Amino acid sequence: MKTENQSSMSEFLLLGLSFSLEREVLFFTLFLGMYLTTVLGNLLIILLIRLDSRLHTPMYFFLSHLAFSDISLSSVTIPKMLMNMQTQQQSIPYVGCISQMCFFLVFACLDNFLLAAMAYDRYVAICHPLRYTTVMRQELCVSLVAGSWLFCCAHALLHTILLVQLSFCVDNTIPHFYCDLIALLKMSCSDISINEMVIFTEGGMLFFLPLSSILGSYIRIGSTVLRVPSTKRLFKVFSTCGSHLFVVSLYYGTLAGVYFFSSPRSSNDKDIIASVMYAVVTPMLNPFIYSLRNRDIKQALLIFVNRTKFFK
């Protein structure tokens, strides 16, 4: 098969999601609504946390960064997909495709670490309440977020550097709605064994370390709460943890299905569905599950609405 080196590859074609012409308008409206809900919902969370001094706590500090990461994760892929659906122009420049993949890896990785930081915060608050202010200092919170950004940028840069060394087949069609790493590897005519090894080692480490921290935190929370004979506290804690674990299961389950249980020679259908779940659905659900069910956020929203009415 003829190959074309990345230096002469000018663009890729994104096939996107397979819809009939009659349903394309429906799905365009659906994805546009989901994207706007994601952006507006997470922006509202960031705004409320900034404006209300009662929300200047470690948990909401991590939550504001998670909201920003979710906005960025969706914005890397969804606007381009919507534009392609609207204009029927499926091309994306080579540099744009590589950049999209790189930024997607950054924000997907950042979500992992922020979810772990939030789980650790809840562990300290529930299991060691008297030491909470001592342990969760501002310096520690800033260090956790800064370290997450550093590791995730290095993670994305590593995969990007390895990818641009590959040669691609003449057929530049990507059977996906964005430039996904696995989809690009499937198109390569070069030896991708190093790329696969890095995905399963370095990528696996950045996947399982936050997941282990999350599960460990919630197991300790569960064991601590079960020692306390309070039905009200049991219901409150397990309700909160259940919501968190639902998002964690959805996010990590689909992420694992795409990057660890998918062969580069396998079908793309399941990969695309899983990608939609963690790139579109999960960022949209996070404001509702982590915040809008929260009493503090509701109170901050009520105060914000009343202030807006007053200034009118």
Helices and strands as residue ranges (DSSP letters): E 3-5, E 11-14, H 21-51, G 53-55, H 58-87, E 91-93, H 94-127, G 129-131, H 132-135, H 138-164, E 167-169, E 173-174, H 181-187, H 193-198, I 199-203, H 204-226, H 231-259, H 269-276, I 277-281, H 282-286, I 287-292, H 295-311
